């Protein structure tokens, strides 16, 4: 079955760069159409999509955060990495990675449990 | 950028039908997905591409999409359906609605 799990620091200081890793199983990021995305959720607030990487290394970013985000994949390790630069307290959130399959507006059908990242000095 | 509008909250009596709306400009031309999120848990996909249910989702959950409004309908609401519900579409990028808290009375 498909599983995903996020890992990374729980606390980062303002201006630092956040690096999160999504380790998955049950699918391959070398399979045509497959993608892994990142979504975050500040405490008590709504979901916000951040980025998505496809099997063919096509990458999509949230327009509002594009300048701060980089998404990469390591197919051999079954991992996707998200980096976010210049962290601010407003970036405090639970960060989720999720699986998608196909192009043209497909859903995120499997989600990780999420990891809470707090930005504070 | 594309925006999705959801009511902050919806209440439904136990056993009755709840309808949660998601508004967007010509949203009927897009694929709408719905997620259920219970406190402390990750979102779960309950409807995809407007009206399709993933395996394991009860038939009580249904969806429709036309014009400027997509709707998630939960029939015979149960206490276990209390959760936040989010709609999602892809425009030039992915967008989530602001979420609706469903209360079952």
Interface residues (C-beta under 8 A of the other chain):
Chain A: X37 X39 X46 X47 X48 X49 X52 X60 X61 X62 X63 X64 X96 X104 X105 X106 X107 X108 X109 X111 X112 X113 X114
Chain B: X1 X30 X31 X33 X35 X37 X42 X43 X44 X45 X48 X49 X54 X86 X88 X89 X90 X92 X93 X94 X95 X96 X97 X98 X99
